[in-house]
């Protein structure tokens, strides 16, 4: 997951990394640790 700041205050771009193989695809759309490391303090119950 790549989190980029923008020129607009408090707006970030969250770009998930997609992993794929013969079984299909997976991407992590939420990581509490990665969000907190980037100053995003939000917690999801279900994604």
N, C-alpha and C positions, 0 to 999 in steps of 0.2 A: 504494500500500500504506500502510495506516494502522496504526501500532503504538501501542497504549494500555497504560499501566501500570494495575495493579489494586491493591486494598488488600492483597492477598496477596503477600508477598515473593517476588520472582523469577518471578511469574506475569504474563504480558502477553497481550493480545488482539491477534492479527494479523488484520486485516481487509483482504483484497485488494480492489482496485478492478477491477470488471469492465468491459471495453471491448467493445462490440458494433457490428456493422454487418451488411450484407446477406450477408456471407461467414460470419458466425458470431460467436463470442465468444472473448476472450482475457483472461487475468489473470495477473499476475506473482505466483507463490506463493513465490518466494525471490529476494532481492537481498542479496548479501553486503555491499555498501556500506550499504544501509539497515539491515540487521541490526546491523552493527558500530557504526553511528552511534547505535544505541539500546542498546548494551552487550550485544548477543547475539552471542557468538563461537562460531559453529557453521558447519560447511561441509558441504554436501550433495554427494555424488558424482553422484546422479541423483535427479530429482524426478518 
